[in-house]
């Protein structure tokens, strides 16, 4: 069961932040295109960085703690999911704080 450790942490991160979408009405999921634009550069950059570090022998993943599916150049799916889940949780948290504090960003007229 230890091969699910990384995924377990990711699930805890999602569970700790997804409620903000509904309770605080952050509308992050409703603005999916904006979310994708915010997250995609980091996902691409850090996945490539990990692939390079793995190829150079500077970085590795404990095979006992990950699922074992590799997405690209030795980067496990668990790590790619990390680059999706953590920014998503951060964006949800920022938008929740914005909602509570009434911080405008200039797109209030958009749906």
Secondary structure, DSSP 8 states (H G I E B T S, - for coil): -GGGHHHHHHHHHHHHHTHHHHHS---TTTTHHHHHHHHHHHHHHHHHHHHHHHHHTS----TTTS---EEETTEEHHHHHHHHHHHHHHHHHHHHHHHHHT---S-TT--
